Amino acid sequence: MAIKVVVAGCAGRMGQTICRLILADKELELAGCFEAKTNPSVGKDLGEVLGMPALGIKVKDSLEKVIEKGDVIVDFTFHAASLEHARINAKYKKAMVLGTTGFSKEELSEIHELARQNFPLVQDYNMSTGVNLLVKLCEITARVLSQGYDIEILEAHHRMKKDAPSGTALKLAQAIAKVLGRTDKDFRFCREGIIGERSESEIGIQTIRGGDIVGEHTVLFAGIGERIELTHRASSRETFARGAIRAIKWVYGKEPGVYNMQDVLGLKDL
């Protein structure tokens, strides 16, 4: 029996991509979708939104109107909206896949607590298989190069991206910091003017915004006489959506709790 999926933000760029992949996957069924009340797609057939023939699936204006139809909710929307969706889901206890970025520490803490008590949640700032492999490679590299190497993270995204630095850049920095026994107080987000020498504990995180860049992340380990650069470049949003599809299939039937793509991909034990 196919896993029934409800898609939040179905008219957005990621939402549309995820909907198309669900429709093409025999193991999944697109059971419902919704958008913000002010979105012009509300009330339309999803096929019209996707540029396809009619699907018989109407775009609703709230999670409550479709949540009972689904087994898993997938959400790549906006941090405040995603928090409200998690609050609603605490009552219904559906599995969730959450790829939204831009959460405050307080918002993310509340979402995680709701999940631990009520539903299984895969929450990650980047669901690309390649990016999550990059995280593991950075952890390994940081262990080996723990002394005498300066660490910088450079991220680039399209001009429309609202948050900076990217959630993925923060995820990379946090993974490296954990290995090295550092904290987010060691993160350096910008440099200007007479800044003095670089401290040994700094993890630099620099941001570029422009054009239609889907997503690029480079982690630089710079030593004396050599440097190592680990880079991931996404050329299509489909790479993130395909990761979300894997997460949907993995999280269905799991116990309540907080999981991430390292769990989904089996990378934690490597």
C-alpha positions in Angstrom: 0.0 0.0 0.0 1.3 3.4 -1.0 2.4 5.9 1.7 0.0 8.9 1.6 1.7 12.2 1.6 0.5 15.7 2.3 2.6 18.5 0.8 2.8 22.0 2.4 3.6 24.9 0.2 2.7 22.9 -2.9 2.8 26.0 -5.2 6.3 27.0 -4.3 9.4 25.9 -6.1 10.3 23.1 -3.8 6.7 22.2 -3.2 6.1 21.7 -6.9 9.2 19.6 -7.4 8.3 17.4 -4.5 4.7 17.0 -5.8 6.0 15.9 -9.2 8.3 13.3 -7.7 5.5 11.9 -5.5 3.2 11.6 -8.4 5.9 9.6 -10.3 6.7 7.3 -7.4 4.6 4.1 -7.2 5.4 3.7 -3.5 3.8 7.1 -2.7 0.4 8.7 -3.1 -0.2 12.5 -3.1 -3.1 12.6 -0.7 -3.4 16.3 -0.3 -1.7 19.7 -0.5 -2.2 23.2 0.8 -0.9 26.7 0.6 -1.2 29.9 2.6 -4.7 31.4 2.5 -3.5 34.4 0.4 -1.8 32.3 -2.3 -3.5 32.5 -5.7 -3.3 28.8 -6.2 -5.8 28.0 -3.4 -8.9 26.4 -4.8 -7.2 25.4 -8.0 -6.6 21.8 -9.2 -3.0 20.9 -8.4 -2.5 19.8 -12.0 -3.1 23.4 -13.2 -0.5 24.6 -10.7 2.0 22.1 -11.9 1.3 22.7 -15.6 -0.2 19.2 -15.9 -3.7 17.8 -16.7 -6.2 17.9 -13.9 -5.4 15.6 -11.0 -8.5 15.9 -9.0 -6.5 17.3 -6.1 -7.6 20.7 -4.9 -5.1 23.1 -3.3 -6.5 23.8 0.2 -5.8 26.8 2.4 -4.7 25.0 5.6 -3.1 21.9 7.0 -6.2 21.1 9.0 -8.3 20.6 5.8 -6.0 17.8 4.5 -4.0 16.4 7.4 -6.3 13.4 8.1 -5.8 12.2 4.5 -2.1 11.7 4.9 0.5 9.4 6.6 3.4 11.8 6.2 3.5 15.6 6.0 6.4 17.2 4.0 7.1 20.8 4.6 9.6 23.2 2.9 7.9 26.5 3.6 8.6 29.3 6.1 9.9 29.0 9.6 6.8 30.5 11.3 4.4 28.5 9.2 6.3 25.2 9.8 6.2 25.8 13.5 2.5 26.2 13.4 2.2 23.1 11.3 4.2 21.1 13.9 1.8 22.4 16.6 -1.2 21.3 14.7 0.4 17.9 14.0 1.0 17.3 17.7 -2.7 16.5 17.8 -2.8 14.2 14.8 0.6 12.5 15.3 1.5 12.2 11.6 5.1 11.6 10.5 6.8 14.8 9.3 9.6 15.6 6.9 10.8 19.2 7.5 13.2 20.9 5.3 12.4 24.5 6.2 15.3 26.8 7.1 15.6 30.1 9.1 14.4 28.8 12.4 15.4 30.5 15.6 16.8 28.4 18.4 13.5 28.7 20.3 11.4 27.7 17.3 13.5 24.7 16.5 13.6 23.6 20.2 9.8 23.7 20.4 9.4 21.7 17.2 11.8 19.1 18.4 10.0 18.8 21.8 6.7 18.4 20.0 8.1 15.6 17.9 9.7 13.8 20.8 6.3 13.6 22.5 4.0 13.1 19.6 5.3 12.2 16.1 8.4 11.0 14.2 10.2 13.9 12.5 13.0 14.0 10.0 14.3 17.6 10.2 17.3 18.8 8.2 18.4 22.0 6.6 19.5 20.1 3.5 18.2 16.8 2.3 20.6 16.3 -0.5 22.4 12.9 -0.4 25.6 14.6 -1.5 25.4 17.4 1.1 24.9 14.9 3.9 27.9 12.9 2.7 29.8 16.2 2.7 28.9 16.6 6.4 30.4 13.2 7.2 33.5 13.9 5.1 34.0 17.2 7.0 33.7 15.4 10.4 36.4 12.9 9.3 38.6 15.7 7.9 38.2 17.7 11.1 39.3 14.8 13.2 42.5 14.3 11.1 43.3 18.0 10.7 42.4 19.0 14.2 45.6 21.0 14.7 47.2 23.7 12.5 44.4 24.1 10.0 42.1 27.1 9.6 38.5 26.3 8.7 36.3 28.5 6.4 32.9 27.7 5.0 31.7 29.5 1.8 28.1 29.3 0.7 26.4 30.7 -2.4 22.7 30.8 -3.2 20.2 32.6 -5.5 19.3 36.2 -5.0 15.8 35.4 -3.7 17.0 33.4 -0.6 15.8 35.2 2.5 18.1 33.7 5.3 21.9 34.0 5.7 24.0 32.1 6.2 22.3 29.0 4.8 21.1 26.3 7.1 23.5 23.9 5.3 26.5 26.2 6.1 25.4 26.2 9.8 25.0 22.5 9.7 28.5 22.0 8.4 29.9 24.4 10.9 28.1 22.7 13.8 29.3 19.3 12.7 32.9 20.4 12.6 32.6 22.4 15.9 31.3 19.3 17.6 34.3 17.2 16.5 36.7 19.9 17.6 35.0 20.8 20.9 34.1 24.3 19.8 30.8 26.1 19.9 28.8 28.6 17.8 30.6 31.4 19.7 33.6 30.4 17.5 31.7 31.1 14.3 32.8 34.2 12.4 30.2 35.5 9.9 31.9 38.6 8.4 35.1 40.5 8.4 35.7 44.1 7.7 38.3 46.7 8.5 41.3 46.2 10.7 40.4 42.8 12.2 43.7 41.6 13.5 45.1 38.1 13.2 42.7 35.2 12.8 42.2 33.2 16.0 42.9 29.5 16.0 39.4 28.6 17.1 37.5 30.5 14.4 35.2 28.8 12.0 34.5 31.3 9.3 31.1 31.3 7.5 30.9 33.5 4.4 27.8 34.2 2.3 27.3 35.0 -1.4 23.9 35.8 -3.0 23.3 36.2 -6.7 21.4 35.2 -9.8 19.9 31.7 -9.9 22.6 29.8 -8.0 20.8 26.7 -6.6 23.2 26.0 -3.8 27.0 25.7 -3.4 29.0 24.9 -0.3 32.8 24.7 0.1 34.6 23.8 3.3 38.2 24.9 3.3 40.8 23.5 5.6 43.9 25.8 5.2 47.2 24.7 6.6 50.8 25.9 6.1 51.8 24.8 2.6 48.6 23.0 1.7 44.8 23.3 1.8 42.0 20.8 1.4 38.7 21.9 -0.1 35.5 19.9 0.0 32.8 21.2 -2.3 29.2 20.3 -3.1 27.3 22.1 -5.9 23.6 21.6 -6.6 22.5 22.2 -10.2 18.8 21.5 -9.6 16.4 21.7 -6.7 15.4 18.1 -7.5 18.4 16.9 -5.6 16.9 18.3 -2.4 13.4 16.9 -3.3 14.8 13.5 -4.0 16.3 13.5 -0.5 12.9 14.4 0.9 11.4 11.4 -1.0 13.9 9.1 0.7 13.1 10.7 4.1 9.3 10.2 3.6 9.8 6.5 2.9 12.2 6.1 5.9 10.2 8.0 8.5 6.9 6.3 7.9 6.1 4.0 10.8 9.0 5.2 13.0 8.6 5.9 16.7 8.1 9.6 17.8 11.4 11.4 17.9 13.8 13.7 16.1 15.8 12.3 13.2 17.9 13.8 10.4 19.3 12.8 7.0 22.3 11.2 8.6 19.8 8.7 10.1 17.9 8.3 6.8 21.1 7.6 4.8 22.8 5.4 7.5 25.8 7.7 7.8 25.9 8.0 11.6 27.7 4.7 12.1 30.4 5.3 9.4 
